[in-house]
Amino acid sequence: MINNPIIQTMLNRKSIRRYHPDMPSDEVIETVVRAGQQAPFASQLSSVLLSRDQEKNPYKAPLLFTICVDSYKWEIIMAERNWQMIGDDGLLILLGMQDAALMAENMVIAAESLGMGSCFLGSAPFHSTQIIKKYNLPKRVFPMVQLTMGYPDGDFPPRPRYPIEFVLFEDSYPEFDKELVHKAMKVMDEGYLAQDYYRNLKAMIPLDGDRGESFNYDNYSWTEHISRKWGQRLFPENVNEQLEKSGFYIKADPENNGKDI
C-alpha cells in the first residue's frame, strides 16, 4: 500500500477518551475549524459550536465541538436574495448531514496532524434539547455530532478495520460466502481482543430477555458488542421528535395537514 504523511495521519486516527489537561491555543482551534470548512459540501449547511469547559466536557476533554446541520443562516442569505426555502426537510437534513459529517472528519484529521486526538460522540441528536438550550440555538439548527478533542494522555493504538475485500466491491455487490464473513469477523474480533479493548473499558452490554450469557472478556469482542447494540433497543426512538424541536419536519408537515412529506 502507498504511504505518505497524509495517509499515515489518517491511518493513525483512533478514538481518544483520555486527555492531557493542556488547552490547545486559539491558533490551533482556528486551524482545525478552517480545515473542516474546506471539506466538500452541498451548501455549507453546517456550523460548529465550541465548549472549553473541561470539567463538564465528556472525558474532561479540553475542547468539545458540536457540529450542526444549519439551515438557519442559509435561509437568512436566501431572504436577502428574496428567496424562500421550499425544499423538503428530508432532503435538507440528508444533505446537511453530509456537509456536517465531512466537516467533522476534516477537523479530526487536522487535529491528528497537529498531535491531538478526538472522539466522535454520535449521541448528540438524542439529547439535542439540552444542546439547543445550552447554546441558545435558533430553529433550523440541529446538533448532528459532537467531537471531544485535545492532546492524548497516553499512546493508544489504532482500532482494527474490516479487510479491504469486505469493503471494496468492484462492478457489483457480491454474494458473501461464510469464509469471507468469518474472516472479516476474525480480523475485527481478534484485533480488539489483542488490545484488551472491552476489558479495559469494562464495556459488556447486558443481554435482554432469556438469552443466557456465554461471553466473558476473554472472548467478548467487536462483532458481539455491535450485534448487541443493534439487536436490542439501546437507542432512543425519538429522533423525529428531536428534529421537530429544531424546526425540521421529516414525518409530517404541520402546514400540510399533517401529511407525510
Secondary structure, DSSP 8 states (H G I E B T S, - for coil): ----HHHHHHHH--B---B-S----HHHHHHHHHHHHTS--SS--EEEEEE--TTTSGGG-SEEEEEEEE-HHHHHHHHHTT----S-HHHHHHHHHHHHHHHHHHHHHHHHHTT-EEEEETTGGGGHHHHHHHHT--TTEEEEEEEEEE-BSS---------GGGT---SS-----HHHHHHHHHHHHHHHHHTTHHHHHT------TT------TTT--HHHHHHHHHHTT-S-S-HHHHHHHTT--SS--GGGTT---
